[in-house]
Amino acid sequence: MTRVPPIQVRRFLGIAEPPEVAKTIAGYVGELIHDGATIQIGVGEPSMYLARAGAFDGKHDLGLHTEMSAPGIAKLVERGVITGRRKTLHEGKAVAVAWSGGDEEDFEIVTNNPAFEVYDPDYVLDLNTISRNDNLHSINNAISTDLIGQINSESVFGPRMINGTGGQPETHIGAILSRGGRAITLLPSTALEGAVSRVVATHDAGSIVTIPRYFADTVVTEYGVARLWGKNHRQRAQELVAVGHPDFRADLRQAAERL
């Protein structure tokens, strides 16, 4: 029987110490989230570290409308960071499809607590429901993005599928339709211990595009924030090269010129 190292289990559950890359990304996310915003947080890295990495520290009256939870989210409700007071839908309530994804302390806070509510996914993830939340900020993860903003959150090495869409397309598009909303996509700048850039000139053949370029909004890596909404392909390439890893920027610039 193959033994899985404890650190891998802790990382999978989101209860390991947030890596430095996630802490840096959390800092940028904190600059994008304003008081009174309603947030949605996707499952996976690095978004699952945001609460524990301090992305929402010092914020006031945040709301929550999400599919799944993440470690530390319930604690933000207990601390009064997430109050839902300014929500335009389900005021004063933290809303989710399921509260799985937290740690034991989170579960203790959620259990029999009327501040937390559960609804069916066909309601929570309905575009009409999502967009009725003013100032909704969706925060989801990606595997890679190309220079025109096509976001892949499902496959590696071309068509090798390792993930499903979950509620990412709905929450991303719903945030764009929300008044004052923003769709934020997170990805570390590299994979395979720095050997591969996650910001690519063009996706490999067969790669799955989860979010098409015309819905791409804001992309965050540990090197900054790329603002793509309303920009042409040349401007998007400039934004994305700037947040790519320095080791790959020269090649990305050359590729952008060829494109």
C-alpha positions as CSV (number, residue, x, y, z in Angstrom):
1,M,0.0,0.0,0.0
2,T,1.3,3.4,-1.0
3,R,1.7,5.8,1.9
4,V,0.9,9.5,1.3
5,P,3.1,11.9,3.2
6,P,1.2,13.8,5.9
7,I,2.2,17.2,4.4
8,Q,0.5,16.2,1.1
9,V,-2.7,15.3,3.0
10,R,-2.6,18.6,4.9
11,R,-2.0,20.5,1.6
12,F,-5.0,18.7,0.0
13,L,-7.2,19.6,2.9
14,G,-5.9,23.2,2.9
15,I,-4.8,23.0,6.5
16,A,-1.0,23.1,5.8
17,E,0.9,26.3,6.4
18,P,0.2,28.5,3.3
19,P,3.2,28.6,1.0
20,E,4.9,31.9,0.4
21,V,3.4,32.2,-3.1
22,A,-0.1,31.9,-1.7
23,K,0.7,34.5,1.0
24,T,1.9,36.9,-1.7
25,I,-1.2,36.3,-3.9
26,A,-3.4,36.7,-0.8
27,G,-1.9,40.2,-0.4
28,Y,-2.9,41.2,-3.9
29,V,-6.4,39.8,-3.4
30,G,-6.7,41.8,-0.2
31,E,-6.1,45.0,-2.3
32,L,-8.9,44.0,-4.7
33,I,-11.6,43.2,-2.1
34,H,-13.3,46.2,-0.5
35,D,-15.4,46.5,2.5
36,G,-19.0,45.3,1.9
37,A,-18.1,43.1,-1.0
38,T,-19.7,39.6,-1.2
39,I,-17.1,36.9,-1.9
40,Q,-17.1,33.5,-3.5
41,I,-14.0,31.3,-3.1
42,G,-13.3,28.3,-5.3
43,V,-11.9,25.0,-4.2
44,G,-8.2,24.3,-4.7
45,E,-4.9,26.1,-4.6
46,P,-4.1,28.9,-4.0
47,S,-7.6,30.1,-3.1
48,M,-8.1,27.7,-0.3
49,Y,-5.3,29.5,1.6
50,L,-6.7,33.0,1.3
51,A,-8.5,33.2,4.6
52,R,-5.6,31.7,6.6
53,A,-3.1,33.9,4.6
54,G,-4.8,37.1,5.7
55,A,-6.4,38.2,2.4
56,F,-9.5,39.4,4.3
57,D,-7.9,40.7,7.5
58,G,-9.0,44.2,8.3
59,K,-12.1,44.0,6.1
60,H,-15.5,45.0,7.3
61,D,-19.0,43.6,6.5
62,L,-18.0,41.1,3.8
63,G,-20.7,38.8,2.5
64,L,-20.4,35.2,1.4
65,H,-22.1,33.4,-1.4
66,T,-20.2,30.4,-2.5
67,E,-20.4,26.8,-3.6
68,M,-18.0,25.3,-1.0
69,S,-16.1,26.6,2.0
70,A,-12.4,26.8,2.7
71,P,-10.4,26.6,5.9
72,G,-10.8,29.7,8.0
73,I,-13.9,31.0,6.4
74,A,-16.2,30.2,9.3
75,K,-13.7,31.8,11.6
76,L,-14.1,35.1,9.6
77,V,-17.8,34.9,10.4
78,E,-17.1,34.4,14.1
79,R,-14.7,37.3,14.1
80,G,-17.1,39.6,12.5
81,V,-15.2,40.0,9.2
82,I,-18.0,38.3,7.3
83,T,-21.3,39.7,8.5
84,G,-23.4,39.9,5.4
85,R,-24.9,43.2,6.5
86,R,-24.4,44.8,3.1
87,K,-25.6,41.9,1.0
88,T,-28.4,42.5,-1.4
89,L,-29.5,38.8,-1.3
90,H,-29.8,36.8,2.0
91,E,-28.7,39.8,4.1
92,G,-26.9,38.7,7.2
93,K,-26.4,35.1,6.1
94,A,-23.4,33.2,4.8
95,V,-24.7,31.1,1.9
96,A,-23.2,27.9,0.4
97,V,-24.1,24.6,-1.3
98,A,-22.1,22.8,1.4
99,W,-19.8,23.8,4.3
100,S,-17.3,21.0,3.6
101,G,-13.8,22.2,3.0
102,G,-13.2,23.8,6.4
103,D,-11.3,22.4,9.3
104,E,-12.6,21.0,12.6
105,E,-12.9,24.5,14.2
106,D,-14.8,25.7,11.2
107,F,-17.3,22.8,11.5
108,E,-17.8,23.6,15.2
109,I,-18.7,27.2,14.3
110,V,-21.1,26.2,11.5
111,T,-23.0,23.5,13.3
112,N,-26.4,24.7,14.4
113,N,-25.4,28.3,13.7
114,P,-28.2,30.3,12.0
115,A,-25.7,32.6,10.4
116,F,-24.9,29.8,7.9
117,E,-27.4,28.6,5.4
118,V,-27.3,25.8,2.8
119,Y,-29.2,25.8,-0.6
120,D,-29.3,23.5,-3.6
121,P,-26.6,24.1,-6.2
122,D,-29.2,24.8,-8.9
123,Y,-30.1,27.9,-6.8
124,V,-26.8,29.0,-5.5
125,L,-25.0,28.6,-8.9
126,D,-27.8,30.0,-11.0
127,L,-26.6,33.1,-12.9
128,N,-29.6,35.0,-11.9
129,T,-29.0,34.3,-8.2
130,I,-25.4,35.1,-8.4
131,S,-25.8,38.3,-10.2
132,R,-28.4,39.6,-7.7
133,N,-25.5,39.9,-5.2
134,D,-24.2,43.4,-5.8
135,N,-20.4,43.7,-5.5
136,L,-19.9,40.0,-5.9
137,H,-16.2,39.1,-6.2
138,S,-15.6,35.6,-7.4
139,I,-12.2,34.1,-6.6
140,N,-11.2,31.0,-8.5
141,N,-8.1,29.1,-9.6
142,A,-6.5,28.3,-13.0
143,I,-3.9,25.9,-14.3
144,S,-2.8,28.3,-17.1
145,T,-3.8,31.3,-19.1
146,D,-2.7,32.3,-22.6
147,L,-1.8,35.8,-23.6
148,I,-5.2,36.7,-24.8
149,G,-6.9,35.7,-21.6
150,Q,-8.2,32.2,-22.3
151,I,-8.3,30.5,-18.9
152,N,-7.7,26.8,-18.5
153,S,-8.7,25.3,-15.1
154,E,-9.2,21.7,-16.2
155,S,-6.3,20.1,-18.2
156,V,-2.5,19.7,-18.3
157,F,-0.2,18.7,-21.2
158,G,-3.0,19.5,-23.6
159,P,-6.1,17.4,-23.3
160,R,-5.2,15.5,-20.1
161,M,-8.2,16.4,-17.9
162,I,-7.5,16.5,-14.2
163,N,-10.3,18.7,-13.0
164,G,-13.9,19.5,-13.8
165,T,-15.5,22.9,-14.1
166,G,-17.3,22.9,-10.8
167,G,-19.2,26.1,-10.4
168,Q,-16.3,28.2,-11.8
169,P,-18.0,29.3,-15.0
170,E,-21.2,30.3,-13.3
171,T,-19.6,32.2,-10.4
172,H,-17.1,33.9,-12.8
173,I,-19.8,35.1,-15.2
174,G,-22.2,35.9,-12.4
175,A,-19.6,38.2,-10.9
176,I,-19.3,40.0,-14.2
177,L,-23.0,40.4,-14.4
178,S,-23.2,41.6,-10.7
179,R,-23.4,45.4,-10.2
180,G,-19.9,46.3,-9.0
181,G,-18.7,42.7,-9.3
182,R,-15.3,41.4,-10.3
183,A,-14.2,38.0,-11.5
184,I,-10.7,37.2,-10.1
185,T,-8.6,34.3,-11.3
186,L,-5.6,33.1,-9.3
187,L,-2.6,31.1,-10.4
188,P,1.0,30.8,-9.3
189,S,3.3,31.9,-12.1
190,T,5.0,28.5,-12.6
191,A,4.4,24.8,-12.1
192,L,6.7,21.8,-11.6
193,E,9.0,23.7,-9.2
194,G,9.5,26.5,-11.6
195,A,10.2,24.5,-14.7
196,V,7.0,25.5,-16.5
197,S,5.3,28.9,-16.9
198,R,1.6,28.9,-16.2
199,V,1.3,32.1,-18.3
200,V,1.7,30.7,-21.9
201,A,1.8,32.2,-25.3
202,T,-0.8,29.8,-26.6
203,H,-2.4,26.8,-25.0
204,D,-1.2,23.3,-26.0
205,A,-3.4,21.6,-28.5
206,G,-6.4,20.0,-26.8
207,S,-6.3,22.2,-23.7
208,I,-9.7,22.9,-22.2
209,V,-10.7,26.5,-22.0
210,T,-12.8,27.0,-18.9
211,I,-13.3,30.7,-19.2
212,P,-13.2,32.2,-22.7
213,R,-11.2,35.3,-23.4
214,Y,-14.3,37.6,-23.6
215,F,-15.1,36.9,-20.0
216,A,-11.6,37.2,-18.6
217,D,-11.4,39.9,-16.0
218,T,-8.6,40.0,-13.4
219,V,-5.7,37.5,-13.2
220,V,-3.5,37.4,-10.1
221,T,-0.1,35.8,-9.7
222,E,2.6,36.3,-7.0
223,Y,4.0,39.0,-9.3
224,G,1.0,41.2,-9.4
225,V,-2.5,41.9,-10.9
226,A,-3.3,41.7,-14.6
227,R,-6.4,43.7,-15.5
228,L,-7.8,42.3,-18.8
229,W,-11.4,43.5,-18.9
230,G,-12.1,45.8,-21.8
231,K,-8.6,45.5,-23.2
232,N,-7.5,44.3,-26.7
233,H,-5.2,41.4,-27.3
234,R,-2.0,43.4,-27.4
235,Q,-2.8,45.1,-24.1
236,R,-3.8,41.8,-22.5
237,A,-0.5,40.3,-23.5
238,Q,1.4,43.2,-21.9
239,E,-0.6,42.8,-18.7
240,L,-0.1,39.0,-18.5
241,V,3.6,39.1,-19.4
242,A,4.1,41.6,-16.5
243,V,2.7,39.1,-14.0
244,G,4.5,36.1,-15.4
245,H,7.6,34.7,-13.8
246,P,10.7,36.8,-14.7
247,D,12.5,33.7,-16.1
248,F,9.9,33.4,-18.8
249,R,9.0,37.0,-19.6
250,A,11.5,37.5,-22.4
251,D,10.2,34.4,-24.3
252,L,6.6,35.5,-23.7
253,R,7.3,39.0,-25.1
254,Q,8.9,37.4,-28.2
255,A,5.9,35.1,-28.6
256,A,3.5,38.1,-28.2
257,E,5.3,40.0,-30.9
258,R,5.0,37.0,-33.3
259,L,1.3,36.6,-32.5
